[in-house]
């Protein structure tokens, strides 16, 4: 791990966080497409309570990543 962080030293923590978010989004989207599970995503987006839960979980993960990087 120390070599990994040394390689990332020229980047700012927000840039690393943005990359993590974008790459995770693309990976999850690819998995949903490959497994043909997009209907589940649409169902979550249509239910306000489930959408709120997923949003809170996403914000907590982003906070965790930010605390880890800073």
PDB file of N, H, CA, C and O in Angstrom:
ATOM      1  N   UNK A   1       0.799  -1.202   0.000  1.00  0.00           N
ATOM      2  CA  UNK A   1       0.000   0.000   0.000  1.00  0.00           C
ATOM      3  C   UNK A   1       0.846   1.272   0.000  1.00  0.00           C
ATOM      4  O   UNK A   1       0.466   2.234  -0.667  1.00  0.00           O
ATOM      5  N   UNK A   2       1.964   1.327   0.707  1.00  0.00           N
ATOM      6  H   UNK A   2       2.273   0.546   1.249  1.00  0.00           H
ATOM      7  CA  UNK A   2       2.730   2.573   0.703  1.00  0.00           C
ATOM      8  C   UNK A   2       3.167   2.997  -0.696  1.00  0.00           C
ATOM      9  O   UNK A   2       3.177   4.191  -0.996  1.00  0.00           O
ATOM     10  N   UNK A   3       3.527   2.050  -1.556  1.00  0.00           N
ATOM     11  H   UNK A   3       3.519   1.081  -1.312  1.00  0.00           H
ATOM     12  CA  UNK A   3       3.935   2.408  -2.917  1.00  0.00           C
ATOM     13  C   UNK A   3       2.755   2.967  -3.706  1.00  0.00           C
ATOM     14  O   UNK A   3       2.925   3.855  -4.542  1.00  0.00           O
ATOM     15  N   UNK A   4       1.588   2.457  -3.444  1.00  0.00           N
ATOM     16  H   UNK A   4       1.450   1.736  -2.765  1.00  0.00           H
ATOM     17  CA  UNK A   4       0.382   2.941  -4.117  1.00  0.00           C
ATOM     18  C   UNK A   4       0.131   4.407  -3.771  1.00  0.00           C
ATOM     19  O   UNK A   4      -0.161   5.223  -4.645  1.00  0.00           O
ATOM     20  N   UNK A   5       0.249   4.729  -2.481  1.00  0.00           N
ATOM     21  H   UNK A   5       0.486   4.067  -1.771  1.00  0.00           H
ATOM     22  CA  UNK A   5       0.012   6.107  -2.068  1.00  0.00           C
ATOM     23  C   UNK A   5       1.115   7.046  -2.545  1.00  0.00           C
ATOM     24  O   UNK A   5       0.849   8.215  -2.823  1.00  0.00           O
ATOM     25  N   UNK A   6       2.330   6.558  -2.643  1.00  0.00           N
ATOM     26  H   UNK A   6       2.546   5.608  -2.418  1.00  0.00           H
ATOM     27  CA  UNK A   6       3.406   7.377  -3.201  1.00  0.00           C
ATOM     28  C   UNK A   6       3.146   7.680  -4.673  1.00  0.00           C
ATOM     29  O   UNK A   6       3.443   8.779  -5.143  1.00  0.00           O
ATOM     30  N   UNK A   7       2.600   6.722  -5.396  1.00  0.00           N
ATOM     31  H   UNK A   7       2.359   5.829  -5.015  1.00  0.00           H
ATOM     32  CA  UNK A   7       2.284   6.934  -6.809  1.00  0.00           C
ATOM     33  C   UNK A   7       1.150   7.949  -6.975  1.00  0.00           C
ATOM     34  O   UNK A   7       1.080   8.644  -7.989  1.00  0.00           O
ATOM     35  N   UNK A   8       0.274   8.033  -5.988  1.00  0.00           N
ATOM     36  H   UNK A   8       0.332   7.469  -5.164  1.00  0.00           H
ATOM     37  CA  UNK A   8      -0.852   8.968  -6.053  1.00  0.00           C
ATOM     38  C   UNK A   8      -0.522  10.349  -5.484  1.00  0.00           C
ATOM     39  O   UNK A   8      -1.366  11.244  -5.517  1.00  0.00           O
ATOM     40  N   UNK A   9       0.664  10.529  -4.977  1.00  0.00           N
ATOM     41  H   UNK A   9       1.350   9.802  -4.950  1.00  0.00           H
ATOM     42  CA  UNK A   9       1.037  11.782  -4.314  1.00  0.00           C
ATOM     43  C   UNK A   9       0.817  13.022  -5.175  1.00  0.00           C
ATOM     44  O   UNK A   9       0.379  14.037  -4.634  1.00  0.00           O
ATOM     45  N   UNK A  10       1.094  13.008  -6.484  1.00  0.00           N
ATOM     46  H   UNK A  10       1.450  12.183  -6.923  1.00  0.00           H
ATOM     47  CA  UNK A  10       0.857  14.231  -7.276  1.00  0.00           C
ATOM     48  C   UNK A  10      -0.616  14.606  -7.417  1.00  0.00           C
ATOM     49  O   UNK A  10      -0.923  15.743  -7.773  1.00  0.00           O
ATOM     50  N   UNK A  11      -1.519  13.690  -7.150  1.00  0.00           N
ATOM     51  H   UNK A  11      -1.269  12.766  -6.861  1.00  0.00           H
ATOM     52  CA  UNK A  11      -2.954  13.954  -7.282  1.00  0.00           C
ATOM     53  C   UNK A  11      -3.515  14.472  -5.965  1.00  0.00           C
ATOM     54  O   UNK A  11      -3.043  14.115  -4.885  1.00  0.00           O
ATOM     55  N   UNK A  12      -4.527  15.319  -6.076  1.00  0.00           N
ATOM     56  H   UNK A  12      -4.910  15.609  -6.953  1.00  0.00           H
ATOM     57  CA  UNK A  12      -5.201  15.797  -4.877  1.00  0.00           C
ATOM     58  C   UNK A  12      -6.250  14.781  -4.444  1.00  0.00           C
ATOM     59  O   UNK A  12      -6.698  13.955  -5.239  1.00  0.00           O
ATOM     60  N   UNK A  13      -6.631  14.851  -3.183  1.00  0.00           N
ATOM     61  H   UNK A  13      -6.267  15.521  -2.537  1.00  0.00           H
ATOM     62  CA  UNK A  13      -7.576  13.869  -2.651  1.00  0.00           C
ATOM     63  C   UNK A  13      -8.932  13.950  -3.358  1.00  0.00           C
ATOM     64  O   UNK A  13      -9.577  12.920  -3.553  1.00  0.00           O
ATOM     65  N   UNK A  14      -9.376  15.141  -3.744  1.00  0.00           N
ATOM     66  H   UNK A  14      -8.852  15.978  -3.586  1.00  0.00           H
ATOM     67  CA  UNK A  14     -10.671  15.263  -4.426  1.00  0.00           C
ATOM     68  C   UNK A  14     -10.633  14.622  -5.809  1.00  0.00           C
ATOM     69  O   UNK A  14     -11.632  14.072  -6.274  1.00  0.00           O
ATOM     70  N   UNK A  15      -9.481  14.696  -6.461  1.00  0.00           N
ATOM     71  H   UNK A  15      -8.670  15.143  -6.084  1.00  0.00           H
ATOM     72  CA  UNK A  15      -9.347  14.059  -7.768  1.00  0.00           C
ATOM     73  C   UNK A  15      -9.431  12.540  -7.634  1.00  0.00           C
ATOM     74  O   UNK A  15     -10.070  11.875  -8.449  1.00  0.00           O
ATOM     75  N   UNK A  16      -8.794  12.004  -6.618  1.00  0.00           N
ATOM     76  H   UNK A  16      -8.275  12.545  -5.956  1.00  0.00           H
ATOM     77  CA  UNK A  16      -8.838  10.560  -6.367  1.00  0.00           C
ATOM     78  C   UNK A  16     -10.270  10.139  -6.039  1.00  0.00           C
ATOM     79  O   UNK A  16     -10.750   9.118  -6.532  1.00  0.00           O
ATOM     80  N   UNK A  17     -10.950  10.929  -5.206  1.00  0.00           N
ATOM     81  H   UNK A  17     -10.561  11.758  -4.806  1.00  0.00           H
ATOM     82  CA  UNK A  17     -12.335  10.626  -4.845  1.00  0.00           C
ATOM     83  C   UNK A  17     -13.236  10.647  -6.077  1.00  0.00           C
ATOM     84  O   UNK A  17     -14.088   9.774  -6.239  1.00  0.00           O
ATOM     85  N   UNK A  18     -13.051  11.637  -6.941  1.00  0.00           N
ATOM     86  H   UNK A  18     -12.359  12.347  -6.809  1.00  0.00           H
ATOM     87  CA  UNK A  18     -13.849  11.721  -8.158  1.00  0.00           C
ATOM     88  C   UNK A  18     -13.614  10.504  -9.052  1.00  0.00           C
ATOM     89  O   UNK A  18     -14.558   9.959  -9.624  1.00  0.00           O
ATOM     90  N   UNK A  19     -12.364  10.085  -9.169  1.00  0.00           N
ATOM     91  H   UNK A  19     -11.598  10.528  -8.705  1.00  0.00           H
ATOM     92  CA  UNK A  19     -12.070   8.889  -9.964  1.00  0.00           C
ATOM     93  C   UNK A  19     -12.733   7.652  -9.361  1.00  0.00           C
ATOM     94  O   UNK A  19     -13.292   6.833 -10.091  1.00  0.00           O
ATOM     95  N   UNK A  20     -12.678   7.512  -8.050  1.00  0.00           N
ATOM     96  H   UNK A  20     -12.224   8.177  -7.458  1.00  0.00           H
ATOM     97  CA  UNK A  20     -13.322   6.362  -7.401  1.00  0.00           C
ATOM     98  C   UNK A  20     -14.821   6.349  -7.683  1.00  0.00           C
ATOM     99  O   UNK A  20     -15.395   5.299  -7.973  1.00  0.00           O
ATOM    100  N   UNK A  21     -15.448   7.511  -7.597  1.00  0.00           N
ATOM    101  H   UNK A  21     -14.982   8.364  -7.362  1.00  0.00           H
ATOM    102  CA  UNK A  21     -16.886   7.589  -7.830  1.00  0.00           C
ATOM    103  C   UNK A  21     -17.218   7.227  -9.274  1.00  0.00           C
ATOM    104  O   UNK A  21     -18.102   6.409  -9.528  1.00  0.00           O
ATOM    105  N   UNK A  22     -16.509   7.836 -10.210  1.00  0.00           N
ATOM    106  H   UNK A  22     -15.791   8.501 -10.004  1.00  0.00           H
ATOM    107  CA  UNK A  22     -16.810   7.596 -11.628  1.00  0.00           C
ATOM    108  C   UNK A  22     -16.532   6.159 -12.038  1.00  0.00           C
ATOM    109  O   UNK A  22     -17.343   5.543 -12.729  1.00  0.00           O
ATOM    110  N   UNK A  23     -15.383   5.614 -11.617  1.00  0.00           N
ATOM    111  H   UNK A  23     -14.723   6.115 -11.056  1.00  0.00           H
ATOM    112  CA  UNK A  23     -15.058   4.233 -11.993  1.00  0.00           C
ATOM    113  C   UNK A  23     -16.015   3.240 -11.337  1.00  0.00           C
ATOM    114  O   UNK A  23     -16.380   2.237 -11.951  1.00  0.00           O
ATOM    115  N   UNK A  24     -16.422   3.509 -10.097  1.00  0.00           N
ATOM    116  H   UNK A  24     -16.124   4.323  -9.599  1.00  0.00           H
ATOM    117  CA  UNK A  24     -17.393   2.627  -9.433  1.00  0.00           C
ATOM    118  C   UNK A  24     -18.735   2.673 -10.152  1.00  0.00           C
ATOM    119  O   UNK A  24     -19.386   1.645 -10.338  1.00  0.00           O
ATOM    120  N   UNK A  25     -19.143   3.869 -10.552  1.00  0.00           N
ATOM    121  H   UNK A  25     -18.615   4.705 -10.401  1.00  0.00           H
ATOM    122  CA  UNK A  25     -20.403   4.020 -11.292  1.00  0.00           C
ATOM    123  C   UNK A  25     -20.360   3.246 -12.602  1.00  0.00           C
ATOM    124  O   UNK A  25     -21.315   2.550 -12.947  1.00  0.00           O
ATOM    125  N   UNK A  26     -19.256   3.364 -13.329  1.00  0.00           N
ATOM    126  H   UNK A  26     -18.480   3.929 -13.049  1.00  0.00           H
ATOM    127  CA  UNK A  26     -19.141   2.646 -14.605  1.00  0.00           C
ATOM    128  C   UNK A  26     -19.087   1.136 -14.389  1.00  0.00           C
ATOM    129  O   UNK A  26     -19.684   0.380 -15.156  1.00  0.00           O
ATOM    130  N   UNK A  27     -18.381   0.694 -13.357  1.00  0.00           N
ATOM    131  H   UNK A  27     -17.896   1.308 -12.734  1.00  0.00           H
ATOM    132  CA  UNK A  27     -18.304  -0.744 -13.082  1.00  0.00           C
ATOM    133  C   UNK A  27     -19.677  -1.301 -12.702  1.00  0.00           C
ATOM    134  O   UNK A  27     -20.102  -2.334 -13.219  1.00  0.00           O
ATOM    135  N   UNK A  28     -20.358  -0.613 -11.803  1.00  0.00           N
ATOM    136  H   UNK A  28     -20.013   0.227 -11.383  1.00  0.00           H
ATOM    137  CA  UNK A  28     -21.690  -1.078 -11.391  1.00  0.00           C
ATOM    138  C   UNK A  28     -22.671  -1.046 -12.556  1.00  0.00           C
ATOM    139  O   UNK A  28     -23.479  -1.961 -12.717  1.00  0.00           O
ATOM    140  N   UNK A  29     -22.603   0.000 -13.365  1.00  0.00           N
ATOM    141  H   UNK A  29     -21.947   0.744 -13.234  1.00  0.00           H
ATOM    142  CA  UNK A  29     -23.465   0.073 -14.544  1.00  0.00           C
ATOM    143  C   UNK A  29     -23.179  -1.060 -15.513  1.00  0.00           C
ATOM    144  O   UNK A  29     -24.103  -1.642 -16.082  1.00  0.00           O
ATOM    145  N   UNK A  30     -21.893  -1.378 -15.707  1.00  0.00           N
ATOM    146  H   UNK A  30     -21.143  -0.905 -15.245  1.00  0.00           H
ATOM    147  CA  UNK A  30     -21.523  -2.489 -16.584  1.00  0.00           C
ATOM    148  C   UNK A  30     -22.023  -3.825 -16.063  1.00  0.00           C
ATOM    149  O   UNK A  30     -22.482  -4.669 -16.833  1.00  0.00           O
ATOM    150  N   UNK A  31     -21.933  -4.014 -14.750  1.00  0.00           N
ATOM    151  H   UNK A  31     -21.560  -3.328 -14.124  1.00  0.00           H
ATOM    152  CA  UNK A  31     -22.420  -5.265 -14.151  1.00  0.00           C
ATOM    153  C   UNK A  31     -23.932  -5.357 -14.316  1.00  0.00           C
ATOM    154  O   UNK A  31     -24.454  -6.422 -14.645  1.00  0.00           O
ATOM    155  N   UNK A  32     -24.646  -4.244 -14.088  1.00  0.00           N
ATOM    156  H   UNK A  32     -24.222  -3.379 -13.820  1.00  0.00           H
ATOM    157  CA  UNK A  32     -26.101  -4.257 -14.265  1.00  0.00           C
ATOM    158  C   UNK A  32     -26.486  -4.548 -15.709  1.00  0.00           C
ATOM    159  O   UNK A  32     -27.441  -5.281 -15.967  1.00  0.00           O
ATOM    160  N   UNK A  33     -25.745  -3.974 -16.649  1.00  0.00           N
ATOM    161  H   UNK A  33     -24.969  -3.378 -16.440  1.00  0.00           H
ATOM    162  CA  UNK A  33     -26.021  -4.248 -18.056  1.00  0.00           C
ATOM    163  C   UNK A  33     -25.718  -5.700 -18.413  1.00  0.00           C
ATOM    164  O   UNK A  33     -26.500  -6.348 -19.110  1.00  0.00           O
ATOM    165  N   UNK A  34     -24.589  -6.207 -17.937  1.00  0.00           N
ATOM    166  H   UNK A  34     -23.954  -5.681 -17.371  1.00  0.00           H
ATOM    167  CA  UNK A  34     -24.182  -7.577 -18.273  1.00  0.00           C
ATOM    168  C   UNK A  34     -25.130  -8.608 -17.689  1.00  0.00           C
ATOM    169  O   UNK A  34     -25.373  -9.647 -18.305  1.00  0.00           O
ATOM    170  N   UNK A  35     -25.666  -8.335 -16.513  1.00  0.00           N
ATOM    171  H   UNK A  35     -25.469  -7.491 -16.013  1.00  0.00           H
ATOM    172  CA  UNK A  35     -26.567  -9.292 -15.874  1.00  0.00           C
ATOM    173  C   UNK A  35     -28.035  -8.998 -16.161  1.00  0.00           C
ATOM    174  O   UNK A  35     -28.929  -9.688 -15.670  1.00  0.00           O
ATOM    175  N   UNK A  36     -28.266  -7.970 -16.959  1.00  0.00           N
ATOM    176  H   UNK A  36     -27.540  -7.409 -17.358  1.00  0.00           H
ATOM    177  CA  UNK A  36     -29.623  -7.554 -17.339  1.00  0.00           C
ATOM    178  C   UNK A  36     -30.509  -7.290 -16.112  1.00  0.00           C
ATOM    179  O   UNK A  36     -31.646  -7.755 -16.037  1.00  0.00           O
ATOM    180  N   UNK A  37     -29.961  -6.539 -15.162  1.00  0.00           N
ATOM    181  H   UNK A  37     -29.037  -6.162 -15.223  1.00  0.00           H
ATOM    182  CA  UNK A  37     -30.675  -6.211 -13.928  1.00  0.00           C
ATOM    183  C   UNK A  37     -31.063  -4.735 -13.847  1.00  0.00           C
ATOM    184  O   UNK A  37     -31.285  -4.215 -12.754  1.00  0.00           O
ATOM    185  N   UNK A  38     -31.145  -4.057 -14.993  1.00  0.00           N
ATOM    186  H   UNK A  38     -30.964  -4.480 -15.881  1.00  0.00           H
ATOM    187  CA  UNK A  38     -31.491  -2.636 -14.991  1.00  0.00           C
ATOM    188  C   UNK A  38     -32.897  -2.377 -14.459  1.00  0.00           C
ATOM    189  O   UNK A  38     -33.176  -1.282 -13.971  1.00  0.00           O
ATOM    190  N   UNK A  39     -33.767  -3.344 -14.543  1.00  0.00           N
ATOM    191  H   UNK A  39     -33.540  -4.234 -14.939  1.00  0.00           H
ATOM    192  CA  UNK A  39     -35.132  -3.175 -14.025  1.00  0.00           C
ATOM    193  C   UNK A  39     -35.102  -2.933 -12.511  1.00  0.00           C
ATOM    194  O   UNK A  39     -35.914  -2.170 -11.988  1.00  0.00           O
ATOM    195  N   UNK A  40     -34.184  -3.570 -11.824  1.00  0.00           N
ATOM    196  H   UNK A  40     -33.524  -4.190 -12.249  1.00  0.00           H
ATOM    197  CA  UNK A  40     -34.043  -3.351 -10.379  1.00  0.00           C
ATOM    198  C   UNK A  40     -33.619  -1.933 -10.069  1.00  0.00           C
ATOM    199  O   UNK A  40     -34.091  -1.339  -9.099  1.00  0.00           O
ATOM    200  N   UNK A  41     -32.729  -1.382 -10.884  1.00  0.00           N
ATOM    201  H   UNK A  41     -32.345  -1.864 -11.672  1.00  0.00           H
ATOM    202  CA  UNK A  41     -32.293   0.001 -10.703  1.00  0.00           C
ATOM    203  C   UNK A  41     -33.451   0.959 -10.933  1.00  0.00           C
ATOM    204  O   UNK A  41     -33.635   1.906 -10.169  1.00  0.00           O
ATOM    205  N   UNK A  42     -34.223   0.722 -11.968  1.00  0.00           N
ATOM    206  H   UNK A  42     -34.074  -0.048 -12.589  1.00  0.00           H
ATOM    207  CA  UNK A  42     -35.375   1.575 -12.274  1.00  0.00           C
ATOM    208  C   UNK A  42     -36.394   1.507 -11.134  1.00  0.00           C
ATOM    209  O   UNK A  42     -36.993   2.519 -10.771  1.00  0.00           O
ATOM    210  N   UNK A  43     -36.586   0.326 -10.579  1.00  0.00           N
ATOM    211  H   UNK A  43     -36.100  -0.497 -10.873  1.00  0.00           H
ATOM    212  CA  UNK A  43     -37.530   0.163  -9.463  1.00  0.00           C
ATOM    213  C   UNK A  43     -37.077   0.963  -8.242  1.00  0.00           C
ATOM    214  O   UNK A  43     -37.895   1.582  -7.562  1.00  0.00           O
ATOM    215  N   UNK A  44     -35.778   0.949  -7.971  1.00  0.00           N
ATOM    216  H   UNK A  44     -35.114   0.446  -8.524  1.00  0.00           H
ATOM    217  CA  UNK A  44     -35.253   1.713  -6.833  1.00  0.00           C
ATOM    218  C   UNK A  44     -35.423   3.208  -7.089  1.00  0.00           C
ATOM    219  O   UNK A  44     -35.772   3.956  -6.176  1.00  0.00           O
ATOM    220  N   UNK A  45     -35.184   3.644  -8.309  1.00  0.00           N
ATOM    221  H   UNK A  45     -34.900   3.036  -9.051  1.00  0.00           H
ATOM    222  CA  UNK A  45     -35.311   5.067  -8.631  1.00  0.00           C
ATOM    223  C   UNK A  45     -36.748   5.558  -8.554  1.00  0.00           C
ATOM    224  O   UNK A  45     -36.976   6.749  -8.344  1.00  0.00           O
ATOM    225  N   UNK A  46     -37.714   4.679  -8.718  1.00  0.00           N
ATOM    226  H   UNK A  46     -37.529   3.711  -8.889  1.00  0.00           H
ATOM    227  CA  UNK A  46     -39.129   5.067  -8.664  1.00  0.00           C
ATOM    228  C   UNK A  46     -39.691   5.082  -7.245  1.00  0.00           C
ATOM    229  O   UNK A  46     -40.719   5.713  -7.001  1.00  0.00           O
ATOM    230  N   UNK A  47     -39.043   4.409  -6.317  1.00  0.00           N
ATOM    231  H   UNK A  47     -38.207   3.897  -6.515  1.00  0.00           H
ATOM    232  CA  UNK A  47     -39.515   4.350  -4.927  1.00  0.00           C
ATOM    233  C   UNK A  47     -38.766   5.384  -4.093  1.00  0.00           C
ATOM    234  O   UNK A  47     -37.565   5.228  -3.868  1.00  0.00           O
ATOM    235  N   UNK A  48     -39.441   6.437  -3.628  1.00  0.00           N
ATOM    236  H   UNK A  48     -40.416   6.563  -3.811  1.00  0.00           H
ATOM    237  CA  UNK A  48     -38.753   7.492  -2.881  1.00  0.00           C
ATOM    238  C   UNK A  48     -38.043   6.996  -1.621  1.00  0.00           C
ATOM    239  O   UNK A  48     -36.950   7.466  -1.301  1.00  0.00           O
ATOM    240  N   UNK A  49     -38.649   6.061  -0.913  1.00  0.00           N
ATOM    241  H   UNK A  49     -39.536   5.680  -1.173  1.00  0.00           H
ATOM    242  CA  UNK A  49     -38.027   5.568   0.323  1.00  0.00           C
ATOM    243  C   UNK A  49     -36.742   4.798   0.021  1.00  0.00           C
ATOM    244  O   UNK A  49     -35.733   4.982   0.701  1.00  0.00           O
ATOM    245  N   UNK A  50     -36.777   3.944  -0.988  1.00  0.00           N
ATOM    246  H   UNK A  50     -37.597   3.794  -1.540  1.00  0.00           H
ATOM    247  CA  UNK A  50     -35.582   3.192  -1.367  1.00  0.00           C
ATOM    248  C   UNK A  50     -34.517   4.121  -1.934  1.00  0.00           C
ATOM    249  O   UNK A  50     -33.329   3.950  -1.659  1.00  0.00           O
ATOM    250  N   UNK A  51     -34.938   5.098  -2.720  1.00  0.00           N
ATOM    251  H   UNK A  51     -35.903   5.236  -2.943  1.00  0.00           H
ATOM    252  CA  UNK A  51     -34.005   6.062  -3.285  1.00  0.00           C
ATOM    253  C   UNK A  51     -33.321   6.856  -2.175  1.00  0.00           C
ATOM    254  O   UNK A  51     -32.123   7.128  -2.255  1.00  0.00           O
ATOM    255  N   UNK A  52     -34.069   7.225  -1.149  1.00  0.00           N
ATOM    256  H   UNK A  52     -35.042   7.004  -1.084  1.00  0.00           H
ATOM    257  CA  UNK A  52     -33.490   7.942  -0.010  1.00  0.00           C
ATOM    258  C   UNK A  52     -32.461   7.068   0.706  1.00  0.00           C
ATOM    259  O   UNK A  52     -31.396   7.549   1.093  1.00  0.00           O
ATOM    260  N   UNK A  53     -32.777   5.793   0.879  1.00  0.00           N
ATOM    261  H   UNK A  53     -33.642   5.402   0.565  1.00  0.00           H
ATOM    262  CA  UNK A  53     -31.835   4.884   1.528  1.00  0.00           C
ATOM    263  C   UNK A  53     -30.554   4.710   0.735  1.00  0.00           C
ATOM    264  O   UNK A  53     -29.461   4.704   1.302  1.00  0.00           O
ATOM    265  N   UNK A  54     -30.685   4.571  -0.570  1.00  0.00           N
ATOM    266  H   UNK A  54     -31.573   4.576  -1.031  1.00  0.00           H
ATOM    267  CA  UNK A  54     -29.509   4.426  -1.424  1.00  0.00           C
ATOM    268  C   UNK A  54     -28.700   5.721  -1.429  1.00  0.00           C
ATOM    269  O   UNK A  54     -27.470   5.682  -1.440  1.00  0.00           O
ATOM    270  N   UNK A  55     -29.373   6.850  -1.420  1.00  0.00           N
ATOM    271  H   UNK A  55     -30.373   6.882  -1.411  1.00  0.00           H
ATOM    272  CA  UNK A  55     -28.685   8.146  -1.388  1.00  0.00           C
ATOM    273  C   UNK A  55     -27.896   8.312  -0.091  1.00  0.00           C
ATOM    274  O   UNK A  55     -26.743   8.742  -0.113  1.00  0.00           O
ATOM    275  N   UNK A  56     -28.512   7.974   1.029  1.00  0.00           N
ATOM    276  H   UNK A  56     -29.449   7.624   1.047  1.00  0.00           H
ATOM    277  CA  UNK A  56     -27.821   8.062   2.316  1.00  0.00           C
ATOM    278  C   UNK A  56     -26.615   7.125   2.332  1.00  0.00           C
ATOM    279  O   UNK A  56     -25.541   7.502   2.800  1.00  0.00           O
ATOM    280  N   UNK A  57     -26.787   5.918   1.828  1.00  0.00           N
ATOM    281  H   UNK A  57     -27.659   5.611   1.447  1.00  0.00           H
ATOM    282  CA  UNK A  57     -25.668   4.975   1.780  1.00  0.00           C
ATOM    283  C   UNK A  57     -24.537   5.512   0.907  1.00  0.00           C
ATOM    284  O   UNK A  57     -23.366   5.393   1.268  1.00  0.00           O
ATOM    285  N   UNK A  58     -24.875   6.099  -0.235  1.00  0.00           N
ATOM    286  H   UNK A  58     -25.826   6.196  -0.528  1.00  0.00           H
ATOM    287  CA  UNK A  58     -23.868   6.678  -1.110  1.00  0.00           C
ATOM    288  C   UNK A  58     -23.124   7.827  -0.452  1.00  0.00           C
ATOM    289  O   UNK A  58     -21.907   7.946  -0.590  1.00  0.00           O
ATOM    290  N   UNK A  59     -23.854   8.672   0.264  1.00  0.00           N
ATOM    291  H   UNK A  59     -24.843   8.575   0.376  1.00  0.00           H
ATOM    292  CA  UNK A  59     -23.212   9.786   0.964  1.00  0.00           C
ATOM    293  C   UNK A  59     -22.289   9.299   2.073  1.00  0.00           C
ATOM    294  O   UNK A  59     -21.222   9.872   2.293  1.00  0.00           O
ATOM    295  N   UNK A  60     -22.697   8.245   2.770  1.00  0.00           N
ATOM    296  H   UNK A  60     -23.564   7.779   2.591  1.00  0.00           H
ATOM    297  CA  UNK A  60     -21.837   7.678   3.813  1.00  0.00           C
ATOM    298  C   UNK A  60     -20.570   7.067   3.216  1.00  0.00           C
ATOM    299  O   UNK A  60     -19.487   7.209   3.784  1.00  0.00           O
ATOM    300  N   UNK A  61     -20.697   6.399   2.091  1.00  0.00           N
ATOM    301  H   UNK A  61     -21.576   6.284   1.629  1.00  0.00           H
ATOM    302  CA  UNK A  61     -19.521   5.837   1.424  1.00  0.00           C
ATOM    303  C   UNK A  61     -18.599   6.952   0.951  1.00  0.00           C
ATOM    304  O   UNK A  61     -17.382   6.858   1.110  1.00  0.00           O
ATOM    305  N   UNK A  62     -19.168   8.009   0.371  1.00  0.00           N
ATOM    306  H   UNK A  62     -20.156   8.085   0.243  1.00  0.00           H
ATOM    307  CA  UNK A  62     -18.356   9.145  -0.072  1.00  0.00           C
ATOM    308  C   UNK A  62     -17.652   9.805   1.110  1.00  0.00           C
ATOM    309  O   UNK A  62     -16.491  10.198   0.998  1.00  0.00           O
ATOM    310  N   UNK A  63     -18.344   9.928   2.237  1.00  0.00           N
ATOM    311  H   UNK A  63     -19.287   9.609   2.327  1.00  0.00           H
ATOM    312  CA  UNK A  63     -17.716  10.494   3.438  1.00  0.00           C
ATOM    313  C   UNK A  63     -16.575   9.599   3.917  1.00  0.00           C
ATOM    314  O   UNK A  63     -15.517  10.092   4.310  1.00  0.00           O
ATOM    315  N   UNK A  64     -16.791   8.292   3.883  1.00  0.00           N
ATOM    316  H   UNK A  64     -17.650   7.892   3.564  1.00  0.00           H
ATOM    317  CA  UNK A  64     -15.747   7.351   4.287  1.00  0.00           C
ATOM    318  C   UNK A  64     -14.525   7.493   3.390  1.00  0.00           C
ATOM    319  O   UNK A  64     -13.399   7.556   3.883  1.00  0.00           O
ATOM    320  N   UNK A  65     -14.736   7.544   2.086  1.00  0.00           N
ATOM    321  H   UNK A  65     -15.651   7.492   1.686  1.00  0.00           H
ATOM    322  CA  UNK A  65     -13.618   7.688   1.144  1.00  0.00           C
ATOM    323  C   UNK A  65     -12.897   9.010   1.373  1.00  0.00           C
ATOM    324  O   UNK A  65     -11.668   9.062   1.334  1.00  0.00           O
ATOM    325  N   UNK A  66     -13.662  10.087   1.613  1.00  0.00           N
ATOM    326  H   UNK A  66     -14.660  10.044   1.645  1.00  0.00           H
ATOM    327  CA  UNK A  66     -13.046  11.398   1.822  1.00  0.00           C
ATOM    328  C   UNK A  66     -12.207  11.401   3.098  1.00  0.00           C
ATOM    329  O   UNK A  66     -11.089  11.915   3.100  1.00  0.00           O
ATOM    330  N   UNK A  67     -12.729  10.840   4.169  1.00  0.00           N
ATOM    331  H   UNK A  67     -13.638  10.422   4.167  1.00  0.00           H
ATOM    332  CA  UNK A  67     -11.982  10.780   5.433  1.00  0.00           C
ATOM    333  C   UNK A  67     -10.725   9.933   5.248  1.00  0.00           C
ATOM    334  O   UNK A  67      -9.665  10.278   5.770  1.00  0.00           O
ATOM    335  N   UNK A  68     -10.831   8.861   4.532  1.00  0.00           N
ATOM    336  H   UNK A  68     -11.692   8.581   4.108  1.00  0.00           H
ATOM    337  CA  UNK A  68      -9.685   7.969   4.289  1.00  0.00           C
ATOM    338  C   UNK A  68      -8.603   8.676   3.494  1.00  0.00           C
ATOM    339  O   UNK A  68      -7.416   8.486   3.756  1.00  0.00           O
ATOM    340  N   UNK A  69      -9.003   9.492   2.523  1.00  0.00           N
ATOM    341  H   UNK A  69      -9.968   9.646   2.310  1.00  0.00           H
ATOM    342  CA  UNK A  69      -8.037  10.145   1.649  1.00  0.00           C
ATOM    343  C   UNK A  69      -7.399  11.382   2.260  1.00  0.00           C
ATOM    344  O   UNK A  69      -6.254  11.710   1.948  1.00  0.00           O
ATOM    345  N   UNK A  70      -8.124  12.064   3.121  1.00  0.00           N
ATOM    346  H   UNK A  70      -9.054  11.798   3.374  1.00  0.00           H
ATOM    347  CA  UNK A  70      -7.600  13.323   3.691  1.00  0.00           C
ATOM    348  C   UNK A  70      -6.774  13.035   4.875  1.00  0.00           C
ATOM    349  O   UNK A  70      -6.243  13.956   5.496  1.00  0.00           O
TER     350      UNK A  70
END
